[in-house]
Amino acid sequence: MSSVARFPSANGYYIVMEKDATTPAPGVYTGYTAEPRHLAAPAPPASTICPVPDSAGRRTHALPLVCAAAAGKAFFPLPEPRQLDIFPRLAGIYVHVPFCSTKCHYCDFYSVADQLHRSGAYLEALDREFDLQTEHFGVPEPETIFIGGGTPTLLTPSHLARLLEIVRRHLNTTRLVEFTVEANPNTFDAQRATVLKQAGVNRISFGAQSFIPEELVALQREHSPEDVPRAVDFARAVGITRINLDLIFGIPGQSLASLETSLRRAVALNPEHLSCYNLIYEPNTPLAARRTRGEITPLDEALELAMFRQVQTMLTQHGFTRYEISNYARAGAECQHNLHYWRGAFYLGFGPSAAGHHSGWRWKNSASLNRYTQALIRSVPCLPIASRERLTGWARWGELAMLRLRLSSGLQYGPFQRQTGVDTRARLAGVRRKYEGLGLLNATPDALALTDAAVPVSDTILADVLAAFGAKDGSLCPAGALQGESLTCRP
Ligand code: SF4
């Protein structure tokens, strides 16, 4: 049995805490989420001092949440500095460009097709969002920037240049080591390559997916196999040599032979990095609907398993190392930006549907270009944060452990304990016992990692890892669970 309690906070929202009556210490709160207060109560007076200045620099207008309320929308504020750990430095910046020429049938990323005429408004809103987040967190000094989407290179060269100017103008780039832009092979040309190079982009991630025309059609991709080498040449011609290719396996109609062809053609382009994803039938995608209607037949699991092994074997033979469940790189060419995600680092997101993370807080912008631009392009702009939550206690450390185990390097007990105060060696003893002798875990006295054989069943193992950190066994994190909005759990 659990119940909830609501605590009005000072800055216009409620903290909703769940109280788990089954815990051995009654009154211990297991976690909380925030919900906009104005949904249940009138908005604070318009004269409230606002953490975000308006365009004239005034701070006596309404809170960001109230700005949204005035527009009939509910948005959350960013977590306040006092609610955050003080030690993490910003690791990465993600910018989401929501435009695509058409919608691929498997895709569940937020993007809009046929809406490029709205890119001017999007850029104006993005500029303001950078202003507001910079006002809150200070000038970001990221190690990595990743501009994804959507299809960033669908923007015209002049709009692409403006996007990059907005990003760079708001950042201090002295610590920058990696600057990636995603591109679709058929939207990339010499002019765009030059624009990217001039802005300091040093890595491009191309969505190749397959080199078999029929498979691209099955996915409703717009490009042809020949577009990929042409796009890679454009990048190299301007001196952008760090190349990633995305590939998909498990495509309806795909065979081991056709996958081998795609892998061979990808490797022949000599990328430094390959992301190879198993096709997922995401709910509410056209691909899932076609499967439900019986128009396509998914591959059987045994074949998908053989495909995973083929990917692993071929890429290893060609000098790539799998460093994450779906990611392969040549030595030293791992994607630093994505490593930040898997290490639970502090990152900021900009653009519709983009997410940020700091100290267990996660927040996400509205996945609507309309709402995004309406919130930001107004006399009193507000951040379009549509959801916000904070993981505390064991839930936070469980997620961090799970993310670490996605990496081939696994979870190193010592560094993890120094970062979190949690002894994971003891906490994961049950998981180790459960999978002992199956060849799925590589367990040493200092670390735990998934083996290659475990990758196809990694979801199940990682769910067990998360459960091992769950509060259901009554062993709540003694500090984090009680701390509410204060700093880090240090049991
Ligand atoms: S191009 Fe990428 S983001 Fe756009 S619909 Fe296709 S998979 Fe999704």
Boltz pocket constraint, residues with backbone or C-beta under 6 A from the ligand:
constraints:
  - pocket:
      binder: B
      contacts: [[A, 99], [A, 100], [A, 102], [A, 103], [A, 104], [A, 107], [A, 108], [A, 109], [A, 110], [A, 111], [A, 149], [A, 150], [A, 151], [A, 184], [A, 207]]
      max_distance: 6.0
